[in-house]
Amino acid sequence: MSNDWTRRTAAELAEALAAGEVTSVELTRAHLDRIAAVDGDATSGIHAFLHVDTEGALAQAAASDERRAGGTPLHPLDGVPIAVKDVLTTKGLPTTCGSKILEGWVPPYDATVVRRLKAAGLPILGKTNMDEFAMGSSTEHSAYGPTRNPWDQTRIPGGSGGGSAAAVASFEAPFAIGTDTGGSIRQPGAVTGTVGVKPTYGAVSRYGLIALANSLDQAGPVTRTVLDAALLQELIGGHDPLDSTSVDQPLPSLVDAARQGATGDLTGVRIGVVSEMSGEGWQPGVMARFQESVDLLVKAGAEVVEVSCPSFVHALATYYLILPAECSSNLAKFDAMRYGLRVVPDGNPSAEDVMRATRDAGFGDEVKRRIILGTYALSSGYYDAYYGQAQKVRTLISRDFEAAFERVDVLVSPTAPTTAFELGEKLDDPLAMYLNDLATIPANLAGTPGISVPAGLAEEDGLPVGFQILAPALADDRCYRVGAALEALLTAEWGGPLLDRAPALEETR
Amino acid sequence: MTDHQGTLVPFDDVLASYDPALGLEVHVELNTLTKMFCGCPTEFGAAPNTQVCPTCLGLPGSMPVVNGKAVESAIRIGLALNCEIAEWCRFARKNYFYPDMPKNFQTSQYDEPICFEGFMDVDVDGETFRVEIERAHMEEDTGKSLHVGGATGRIHGADYSLVDYNRAGIPLIEIVTKPITGAGAKAPDVARAYVAQLRDLIIALGVSDARMEQGSIRADVNLSLAPKGSGVLGTRTETKNVNSLRSVERAVRYEMSRHAAVLDGGERILQETRHWHEDTGVTTSGREKSDAEDYRYFPEPDLVPVAPTREWVEELRGTLPENPTAKRARLQAEWGFSDLDMRDTVGAGALLLVEETVAAGASPQAARKWWLGELARRANDTDAAIDALGVTPADVAAVQRLVDAKTINDKLARSVFEGLYAGEGTPEQIVERRGLAVVSDDGALSAAVDNAIAANPDVADKIRDGKVAAAGALIGAVMKEMRGQADAGRVRELILEKLT
């Protein structure tokens, strides 16, 4: 095992802390040093972070060490540092959602997820980069410059949670919190070789999660191993009285499921390959790695069948009606009057002039595009044709899932149709960008859980491929069991974690 | 002038040519301890922006959670209005920009109200109108703006505006009637009686402070005229935030006359909102409300649906107070009030107060005498609500007990009320501190009577001649000498003893 604390998983760090091999201050400092060395800025380096809270993280680490010395750690993960996507509010720490319109805003309250991290004693390293208001699949729509993929810095790290995934993949943080509205945890996980989980809708509180689309948003873990993800989801999950949509019943143990899966035995598990998630537009190298993984699962004892979910072909269109509708309403509050950016034009401007100038300067093109789309989709005369219709298709997609889960325990597919594309490649073609979320979106529409685990590198470009496992609502444990099994089998084949094959990062400082 | 304020058609003439249709939308601010979607307190009159949190400020990331007590109040109101209670309903977002509304959408109910299809029978001068209720739905109130620097207190001409979000998120129930037709000349009275009866019901339910002058009940008055006998509905105007019973009646009357003037002039009524001006008794144009207004309603994704169980609804039905109409009839019979007495009592908003005063031991006539004489006058003079004078039903009963015990007389009682307004303590304490007790000590009274007889020999002679009615003048003189603190009955007896 490397002596470099940044190479360890969160579970390993927790053990080392418990064994007294290291202090929280030491490993928090190691990660802060790594961030300082490789994160760079908008023009070079990984640029996974928008705000690094050196002082705060070290203070939290020192407090953790004191607790541990006193024999009263708050949680097994007490003292293990973490990074948080900038879409979650953090009391006293800037929260921008990757947007200019929230530049300089310091929330007066913590998101429930953040509150739970703090209550368990995890030092927060900082806030990670993201597409503005989580709109995008490449983190290029961040108003503060793109994040780069640690595997190839000319490539995108996925989105919208590219910052969280890149921070974990570049060993700047042992693990991170992301949010997934249409794949924003799983797709970045896939293209950076990390594990990304979208829990069941409501399994993790949304209070303090600055909403993109409230009926789709879900916070979840970004980690290097399935076990770390299980530990993290169990920590941040559970009912929250501040979020009435949060699930008010216990989930089966995720850590137990991950440990069970890690034995590599999937006897009796029925796996369905979604036939709609392959074919034209799916990169051959991605499909090849996917097929190899399926073969491994068969060897592990799983029964594999092909399953059709015919409504999934409409998922993308449905998503791009429901999401803009909700976000057009959510973003109306940014009116330059109470917080964030305020642009005052020359002359004697009216309140409306100030609002217009601020929104013009504060919102990026993609955000404006979706506000307009959503406003249109909800407007009278079009509501039934667009939003109403989309809700009906959403029901059909849920029924497809229900029918499929009568036959199989989990559904599988590649997480994204391609590996990481080049920065700038799809920036001027929104529809091409949207297609990258084809395989992840159905789970958000249905509220079901999904996980992406690294499945190796595509032949043609040597970039990571993700393997997606979908389960019925509240059966998150199945994702963890199958994910951990695949991870164990693949890691054995590779002779170590996939991320060990990533290029060493040049220090930018 | 398009408003035709100068050329109103006389009310009786309106009815010769048109049939009025009324619609009332009444907002009731619930008296829950916390707001509709967060745990902030709802106390009235707190320092600005001291009762706020991320949720009612609409800060990024904040989320609403429904107040169960507000749902309970909504259901009880619905049941009292004979409504159906939805088995499953949702909140919706009503998207529009409003300076006092921090999210720039209002969380309300749209096509799925919690209560629908009810009615209330309204009494107008012994005649009963059935007002059909279309719906009663839950929503949140907005904040309040203060426009500083302008002459009018309105936003136009102001230098800047201050916003107080204490009221943002306070639970509201909006009760919407179906169009009320067929009231004819009684339309203004039906409107007033409906709101008055609704207010009584809300008070009886205990779900709101029900103070119109503080805005905890606000009425929007819709009115339209159609050609007489045509059976159609005309274009309506909506007069917003009418905040007294009298104004409801006046606003209907005014809009009827104004509509008729517009229509007689061959013009069209604009579908618009209008402002009511209490001081001048007119309405003026607000914003034009055309069909183009688009609230882009959609179900609020942050809230789970509200699905009251039938058991709960039935349990709540069991908590309903006596129907106010039936209760009024019962009280009138019990108290022996004439129709006129009863109407005056209700009109003064004193029914409940009289009831409580009777319960505290006073006779119905005495209770009525104090509330409608002394207290209603005081409320009128000081522009206060009758139940906000600092005088409770128990106080009134205590005053009457003092009168009955001849400790004070009616005149001294007024001084006791002065003391109560000033917060000087209980009636008994005020009598003592102000030294108001009636003197019935015969020695002191006898001396005063002798003085009065000596000072008024002419009057004394008349009484000696048998003109007993003249005794009043001597009683007055004695009272004057005793500064009102004499037992008038005993004084009279003494005068007659001495002179006849």
HADDOCK unambig.tbl for C-alpha pairs under 7 A between the chains (distance, minus, plus):
assign (segid A and resid 89 and name CA) (segid B and resid 61 and name CA) 6.71 0.50 0.50
assign (segid A and resid 207 and name CA) (segid B and resid 61 and name CA) 6.12 0.50 0.50
assign (segid A and resid 207 and name CA) (segid B and resid 62 and name CA) 5.87 0.50 0.50
assign (segid A and resid 207 and name CA) (segid B and resid 63 and name CA) 5.87 0.50 0.50
assign (segid A and resid 208 and name CA) (segid B and resid 61 and name CA) 3.88 0.50 0.50
assign (segid A and resid 208 and name CA) (segid B and resid 62 and name CA) 5.42 0.50 0.50
assign (segid A and resid 209 and name CA) (segid B and resid 61 and name CA) 4.67 0.50 0.50
assign (segid A and resid 210 and name CA) (segid B and resid 60 and name CA) 5.32 0.50 0.50
assign (segid A and resid 210 and name CA) (segid B and resid 61 and name CA) 3.87 0.50 0.50
assign (segid A and resid 211 and name CA) (segid B and resid 61 and name CA) 6.21 0.50 0.50
assign (segid A and resid 214 and name CA) (segid B and resid 301 and name CA) 5.70 0.50 0.50
assign (segid A and resid 214 and name CA) (segid B and resid 302 and name CA) 6.21 0.50 0.50
assign (segid A and resid 215 and name CA) (segid B and resid 301 and name CA) 5.30 0.50 0.50
assign (segid A and resid 242 and name CA) (segid B and resid 63 and name CA) 6.94 0.50 0.50
assign (segid A and resid 242 and name CA) (segid B and resid 65 and name CA) 6.37 0.50 0.50
assign (segid A and resid 243 and name CA) (segid B and resid 63 and name CA) 6.47 0.50 0.50
assign (segid A and resid 243 and name CA) (segid B and resid 65 and name CA) 6.56 0.50 0.50
assign (segid A and resid 244 and name CA) (segid B and resid 65 and name CA) 5.74 0.50 0.50
assign (segid A and resid 244 and name CA) (segid B and resid 303 and name CA) 6.01 0.50 0.50
assign (segid A and resid 244 and name CA) (segid B and resid 304 and name CA) 6.27 0.50 0.50
assign (segid A and resid 245 and name CA) (segid B and resid 302 and name CA) 6.51 0.50 0.50
assign (segid A and resid 245 and name CA) (segid B and resid 303 and name CA) 6.23 0.50 0.50
assign (segid A and resid 245 and name CA) (segid B and resid 304 and name CA) 5.81 0.50 0.50
assign (segid A and resid 329 and name CA) (segid B and resid 95 and name CA) 6.72 0.50 0.50
assign (segid A and resid 332 and name CA) (segid B and resid 103 and name CA) 6.93 0.50 0.50
assign (segid A and resid 332 and name CA) (segid B and resid 104 and name CA) 5.76 0.50 0.50
assign (segid A and resid 333 and name CA) (segid B and resid 102 and name CA) 6.62 0.50 0.50
assign (segid A and resid 333 and name CA) (segid B and resid 103 and name CA) 4.79 0.50 0.50
assign (segid A and resid 333 and name CA) (segid B and resid 104 and name CA) 5.35 0.50 0.50
assign (segid A and resid 378 and name CA) (segid B and resid 296 and name CA) 5.17 0.50 0.50
assign (segid A and resid 379 and name CA) (segid B and resid 294 and name CA) 6.44 0.50 0.50
assign (segid A and resid 379 and name CA) (segid B and resid 296 and name CA) 5.17 0.50 0.50
assign (segid A and resid 380 and name CA) (segid B and resid 294 and name CA) 6.28 0.50 0.50
assign (segid A and resid 380 and name CA) (segid B and resid 296 and name CA) 6.56 0.50 0.50
